[in-house]
Amino acid sequence: MNTKEPELFCRQVNKLIEHGCEITDYEQAIMILNKINYYKLSAYFLPFRDNDGNYKQGTTLLQVYKIYEFDRKLSAFLYGIIQKIEVFVKTQIAYYHSNKYGALGYLDHSNVADKMIEKHKKLIDNFNTEVKRNKELPFVKHHIDNYDGKFPLWVAVELFTLGNTSQFYSQMKTADKKVIARSISYITQTKQNVHIRSLKAVCGVLPHLEINVLTLEEFIIQGLNGFRLCLTRKNTRRMLVDAILFIFTHIYTL
């Protein structure tokens, strides 16, 4: 199969100009494309394309670059906050569950809701797979060598992904979920589980957000006034809004 030949930065700039993109500073354009893969940046041009493949009148490379920078900073911000929430939630779950059921109680299928036993078995199998995959990590190796491979829950959660944490929480007995939900916030355990799932989903879609810019003013100068961002995928938009609401109800308590 033949592949395209790599293009020089100047050719990439010329290609943008040929398709109607306005470039007022040629050297700046080359500098931008030198920092960001042309193919990656091209995804941010999609909302500005006409049906004939050319760019709409008034489209500039600097405008699209600012959108890319906004998206990058938004993703970094959300990742940072989500990580703090993840650590907080794991801590609350490990503290409560260990005190009630013991350090290894999370392995006991009788400590989860009856209808969740089969799912819990799969979760533990996945956890054991993670242990094997990460056996060279110092804390994992330490517990394998000194504790016969037994990991108390407060250690095990360090190998839990956000998805594992969400699954473990959803598998708990209702009474236990209510206690943990109260320790995290005022919301109900049902909504708590939805929020944790939403955070997991957002972590998955953040690198692949598809954006459709409806209006854009110079938000770097004027703040976010006049800036409206619409995610093209409705489920992504719903998950992001849901998770952001959760984030900002907790941001001052972390």
C-alpha positions as CSV (number, residue, x, y, z in Angstrom):
1,M,0.0,0.0,0.0
2,N,1.4,3.4,-1.0
3,T,1.6,6.1,1.7
4,K,1.7,9.9,1.4
5,E,5.1,11.5,1.4
6,P,5.9,13.8,4.3
7,E,5.3,17.5,3.6
8,L,7.6,20.3,4.5
9,F,6.1,22.9,6.9
10,C,6.1,25.5,4.1
11,R,4.1,23.2,1.9
12,Q,1.6,22.6,4.7
13,V,1.2,26.4,5.1
14,N,0.7,26.8,1.3
15,K,-1.8,24.0,1.4
16,L,-3.9,25.8,4.0
17,I,-3.7,29.0,2.0
18,E,-4.8,27.2,-1.2
19,H,-7.9,26.0,0.6
20,G,-8.8,29.4,1.8
21,C,-7.3,29.7,5.2
22,E,-6.1,33.2,6.0
23,I,-2.5,33.5,7.2
24,T,-1.2,37.0,8.0
25,D,2.1,35.9,9.4
26,Y,3.9,33.2,7.4
27,E,6.7,32.6,9.9
28,Q,4.2,32.3,12.7
29,A,2.3,29.8,10.7
30,I,5.4,27.7,10.2
31,M,6.2,27.9,14.0
32,I,2.7,26.7,14.8
33,L,2.9,23.7,12.5
34,N,6.4,23.0,13.8
35,K,4.9,22.6,17.3
36,I,1.7,20.8,16.4
37,N,1.3,17.9,14.0
38,Y,-0.5,19.1,10.9
39,Y,-2.8,16.1,11.0
40,K,-3.8,16.7,14.6
41,L,-4.5,20.4,14.0
42,S,-6.5,19.5,10.9
43,A,-9.2,18.0,13.1
44,Y,-9.8,21.5,14.6
45,F,-10.4,22.9,11.1
46,L,-13.3,20.6,10.4
47,P,-16.1,23.0,11.6
48,F,-14.7,25.6,9.3
49,R,-14.8,23.6,6.1
50,D,-17.4,24.1,3.3
51,N,-18.9,21.2,1.4
52,D,-16.3,21.7,-1.3
53,G,-13.5,21.0,1.2
54,N,-12.3,24.6,1.3
55,Y,-12.3,26.8,4.4
56,K,-15.1,29.3,5.1
57,Q,-14.3,32.9,4.5
58,G,-12.6,34.5,7.5
59,T,-11.0,31.3,8.8
60,T,-7.5,31.9,10.1
61,L,-4.8,29.5,11.3
62,L,-4.3,31.6,14.5
63,Q,-8.1,31.3,15.3
64,V,-7.9,27.5,15.0
65,Y,-4.7,27.4,17.0
66,K,-6.4,29.3,19.8
67,I,-9.2,26.8,19.8
68,Y,-6.7,23.9,20.0
69,E,-4.9,25.7,22.9
70,F,-8.2,26.1,24.7
71,D,-9.1,22.5,24.3
72,R,-5.7,21.4,25.5
73,K,-5.9,23.5,28.6
74,L,-9.4,22.5,29.3
75,S,-8.4,18.8,29.1
76,A,-5.4,19.3,31.3
77,F,-7.5,21.2,33.9
78,L,-10.2,18.4,34.0
79,Y,-7.6,15.7,34.2
80,G,-6.0,17.3,37.2
81,I,-9.2,17.8,39.1
82,I,-10.5,14.3,38.2
83,Q,-7.3,12.8,39.5
84,K,-7.8,14.6,42.9
85,I,-11.4,13.4,43.0
86,E,-10.3,9.9,42.1
87,V,-7.8,9.8,45.0
88,F,-10.4,11.2,47.4
89,V,-13.1,8.7,46.4
90,K,-10.7,5.8,46.6
91,T,-9.6,6.9,50.1
92,Q,-13.2,7.1,51.3
93,I,-14.1,3.7,49.9
94,A,-10.9,2.0,51.3
95,Y,-11.3,3.6,54.7
96,Y,-15.0,2.6,55.2
97,H,-14.8,-0.8,53.6
98,S,-11.6,-1.9,55.4
99,N,-13.0,-0.8,58.8
100,K,-16.2,-2.7,58.3
101,Y,-15.1,-5.8,56.5
102,G,-11.3,-6.0,57.2
103,A,-8.3,-5.3,55.0
104,L,-9.0,-8.2,52.6
105,G,-12.8,-8.0,52.9
106,Y,-13.0,-6.6,49.4
107,L,-12.1,-10.1,48.1
108,D,-15.1,-11.7,49.8
109,H,-18.1,-12.1,47.5
110,S,-20.4,-12.1,50.4
111,N,-19.6,-8.5,51.1
112,V,-21.2,-7.2,47.9
113,A,-24.9,-7.1,46.8
114,D,-26.2,-10.6,45.9
115,K,-27.0,-9.7,42.3
116,M,-23.4,-8.4,41.8
117,I,-21.5,-11.5,42.9
118,E,-20.7,-12.6,39.3
119,K,-19.6,-9.1,38.3
120,H,-17.5,-8.9,41.5
121,K,-15.7,-12.1,40.6
122,K,-14.8,-10.6,37.2
123,L,-13.5,-7.5,39.0
124,I,-11.3,-9.5,41.3
125,D,-10.0,-11.5,38.3
126,N,-9.2,-8.2,36.5
127,F,-7.4,-7.0,39.7
128,N,-5.3,-10.1,39.8
129,T,-4.4,-9.5,36.2
130,E,-3.3,-6.0,37.0
131,V,-1.2,-7.3,39.9
132,K,0.7,-9.6,37.5
133,R,1.1,-6.9,34.9
134,N,2.5,-4.5,37.5
135,K,4.5,-7.0,39.5
136,E,7.7,-5.0,39.1
137,L,6.3,-1.9,40.7
138,P,8.0,-1.5,44.1
139,F,4.9,-1.6,46.3
140,V,3.4,-4.5,44.3
141,K,6.7,-6.5,44.5
142,H,6.9,-5.7,48.3
143,H,3.5,-7.2,48.9
144,I,4.2,-10.2,46.7
145,D,7.5,-10.9,48.5
146,N,6.5,-10.1,52.0
147,Y,2.8,-10.7,52.3
148,D,2.2,-13.7,50.0
149,G,0.7,-11.4,47.4
150,K,-2.1,-10.2,49.6
151,F,-3.0,-6.6,49.2
152,P,-5.1,-4.8,51.8
153,L,-7.8,-2.6,50.2
154,W,-6.0,0.7,50.9
155,V,-3.1,-0.7,48.8
156,A,-5.3,-2.5,46.2
157,V,-7.1,0.7,45.2
158,E,-3.7,2.0,43.9
159,L,-4.1,-0.5,41.1
160,F,-7.7,0.2,40.6
161,T,-8.5,2.3,37.5
162,L,-11.3,4.8,37.8
163,G,-13.5,2.2,36.0
164,N,-12.6,-0.4,38.6
165,T,-13.5,2.0,41.4
166,S,-16.8,2.7,39.8
167,Q,-17.5,-1.0,39.4
168,F,-16.5,-1.8,43.0
169,Y,-18.7,1.0,44.3
170,S,-21.7,-0.2,42.2
171,Q,-21.2,-3.7,43.5
172,M,-21.4,-2.8,47.2
173,K,-24.5,-3.3,49.3
174,T,-26.9,-0.4,49.2
175,A,-26.4,0.4,52.9
176,D,-22.6,0.6,52.4
177,K,-23.0,2.8,49.3
178,K,-25.2,5.2,51.2
179,V,-22.6,5.6,54.0
180,I,-19.8,6.3,51.4
181,A,-22.0,8.7,49.5
182,R,-22.6,10.7,52.7
183,S,-18.9,10.8,53.4
184,I,-18.2,12.2,50.0
185,S,-21.1,14.6,49.6
186,Y,-24.8,15.2,50.2
187,I,-25.9,13.5,47.1
188,T,-27.6,10.1,47.1
189,Q,-25.6,6.9,46.5
190,T,-27.4,6.4,43.1
191,K,-26.3,9.8,41.8
192,Q,-22.9,9.2,43.3
193,N,-22.5,6.1,41.2
194,V,-23.6,8.0,38.1
195,H,-21.1,10.8,38.8
196,I,-18.2,8.3,39.2
197,R,-19.2,6.6,35.9
198,S,-19.3,10.0,34.2
199,L,-15.9,10.9,35.4
200,K,-14.6,7.6,34.0
201,A,-16.3,8.3,30.7
202,V,-14.9,11.8,30.5
203,C,-11.4,10.5,31.1
204,G,-12.0,8.3,28.1
205,V,-13.3,11.0,25.8
206,L,-11.1,13.9,26.8
207,P,-8.4,13.0,24.3
208,H,-11.0,12.6,21.5
209,L,-13.3,15.6,22.1
210,E,-14.9,16.7,18.8
211,I,-15.6,20.4,19.0
212,N,-17.9,22.6,17.0
213,V,-17.3,26.3,17.5
214,L,-20.4,28.3,17.2
215,T,-18.9,31.7,18.0
216,L,-15.4,32.7,19.0
217,E,-14.1,36.1,20.2
218,E,-10.6,36.8,21.4
219,F,-11.2,34.8,24.6
220,I,-7.5,35.1,25.6
221,I,-8.0,38.9,25.8
222,Q,-11.6,39.1,26.8
223,G,-11.9,35.9,28.9
224,L,-14.6,33.5,27.9
225,N,-17.1,36.2,27.0
226,G,-18.6,35.4,23.6
227,F,-17.1,31.9,23.5
228,R,-19.5,29.0,23.1
229,L,-18.3,25.5,22.8
230,C,-20.6,22.7,21.6
231,L,-19.5,19.1,21.7
232,T,-20.8,17.3,18.5
233,R,-21.6,14.1,20.4
234,K,-24.6,14.6,22.6
235,N,-23.6,11.8,25.0
236,T,-20.2,13.3,25.3
237,R,-21.7,16.7,26.1
238,R,-24.0,15.1,28.7
239,M,-21.2,13.2,30.4
240,L,-19.0,16.2,30.4
241,V,-21.6,18.6,31.9
242,D,-22.6,15.9,34.5
243,A,-19.0,15.4,35.5
244,I,-18.1,19.1,35.6
245,L,-21.1,19.7,37.9
246,F,-19.7,16.9,40.2
247,I,-16.2,18.4,40.0
248,F,-17.3,21.9,41.1
249,T,-19.5,20.6,43.9
250,H,-16.3,19.0,45.4
251,I,-13.5,21.3,44.2
252,Y,-13.4,23.3,47.4
253,T,-13.4,20.3,49.7
254,L,-10.4,18.6,48.1
